[in-house]
Amino acid sequence: MSHFVALMYHGISDAEQRSQYVLSWNDFRQQLKWLEEARIQAAGFKELEELGQAEISPPEVVVTFDDGHSSNLEAATELAQRGMRSIVFVTPKFCIEQSDFLKPADLRALHRVADVGTHGFSHRALTKLDQLALRSEVVESKRWLEDILGAEVRYMSAPGGFINEHVTEVCLTAGYHLIGNSVEWWNQAPHAGLRTVNRVALRRGWPIETFRAIVRRHLSFYVRRRMRSATLALPKLVLNDAVITRLNKLRGAA
């Protein structure tokens, strides 16, 4: 394949949700079944990096999870049982403070079936931080996770899609090798210089036809998503973090 699509999941739950980013287990498993029936393999970031260095095309799909909700372990395990790989980006502050997020033993179990990366230490908008705070977010999250796993952590994703060239350079300097963003578009086949990966966030209730359009790179879907992103770009630039957080909660409840 000359292109690949990176999927971005968050939590998986059958409980009533206000967030549009938490899928039901039925929807998630239906998507996995579709991938199997279409004979599409899924990769994590480790394989993506290795194939890029060798200039070999990756599988058609890369699967990622953001935040580190406890459901990510079961979801990654189900992928592994189907012979597919994924990566989970965890937010240490959530794991430390919230009971329904992955704990150290869970993270070590996760490391056996999936790639594991960071999502900032406390899920702050990285582009809005001064240099000291930015470096703290990306370095401390890496150190925290490496201490638990006993292994190098090479990958991260930017919380909320707040990423620019400066943030990218700070992350690379801190020792990360690939960074997930929130640009809803497909990716060119990886190469040795690949630094950031575009990812499409899956929403609760999207029919399997939408999932198929994402994986098959139907232009109409991606153009609609980019137009939506353009309308949201200006508020991200001018509103403060508190207002953005409130707006995101309202969109999630809609």
Secondary structure, DSSP 8 states (H G I E B T S, - for coil): --EEEEEEE--B-SS--S-TT-B-HHHHHHHHHHHHHTT--EE-HHHHHHHHHTT----SEEEEEEE-BTHHHHHHHHHHHTT---EEEE-HHHHHH-TTB--HHHHHHHHTTSEEEE--SS---GGGS-HHHHHHHHHHHHHHHHHHHTS---EEE-GGG---HHHHHHHHHTT-SEEE----S-EE---TT--EE--EE--TT--HHHHHHHHTT-HHHHHHHHHHHHHHHHHHHHS-HHHHHHHHHHHHH-
